[in-house]
Amino acid sequence: MSEHVKFQLGKNGLTPGFIDSLNIALKNNKQLRVSVLKSFSRNREELEKTAKEIGEKLPTRVRIKLIGFTIVLSRTSKPKTL
C-alpha cells in the first residue's frame, strides 16, 4: 500500500516556498495531494484556476485531477517542454 504525500493550501496561497515544496516532493513521489482549506477558497472556478496555475509553475510535467476540494498531482514520465 503506497502512502500519498499530503499538502494543505491555506490563506497564504501559492507562495514560491509552497511551489518549491511541491517540486521537491514530486522528485521523490509519483503522486501528491493538496487539500484546499476554507481559508483559501470554496469557489470551484478559483480552485480550477489555482490547479492550472500550480501545473504551470512546476518545472515537472504533472497530470492534475480535482476531487472535491483536493488537487491530485501525478508526475508523468514525459519531460516538460517550454
N, C-alpha and C positions, 0 to 999 in steps of 0.2 A: 504494500500500500504506500503510495507516494504522498508526501505531505506538501501542501501548497504554501508558498510564501505569501504572507498577507501584509498589506499596507492599508493605511487609512488616510483619506484625503479630507482635510478639515478646513477650518476658516482661513488658514494661511494660503490655501490654493496651490497652484503649480509653481512652487519655488524652484530655483536651479538646484538646490540641495535635494529636493524630492525627486526630480528627474534623474539626478546623479545616482541616488539610491536605487531607483528602478533599474537603471542601466547596469549597475554593479550586480544586482540580484539576477538580472536576465543572463549575465555571463555564466552564472553558476546553476541556474534553474531554467527549466523549459517553460514553466507557467507561473504567473503571478496573479494575485487577486487584489484589487484595490477597492476597498469599501468606501463609498462616498457618504460622509456623515451629513446629518441635517444642517450642521453649521456651515457647510459649503453650499449645498443647494438640494432642493427637491423638485426642480424643474427638469423634466425629461429632455427638452431640447438643449438646455445648457449642459446636461450630462453627456449627451451625444457629441456636442461641440468640444467638451473637455476631453473625451475619449479620443477624438480625432486629433486634438492638439497634442496629447501625450504621444500618439503614434508618430506625429511629425517631428517632435522634439527628440525622440530617442534615436541614437545612431544605429541601433539594431532594428532589423525588419521584424515587425510583430503583427500577429493577427489579433484583432480586437473583437470582443464579444461582450454585449451588455446583458446582464441577468439581474433584473430588478435595479437596485442601486449599487451593483457591484460591476466593476470593469475587469474583465478577464483578459490578460495579455499572454499570448502564447508566442514564443520565439519560433520563427520559421528558419528553414535551412538556407534559403537564398539570401545572399548579401544585399544590403540596401544600396540602390544606385541613386546618384544625385542628378 
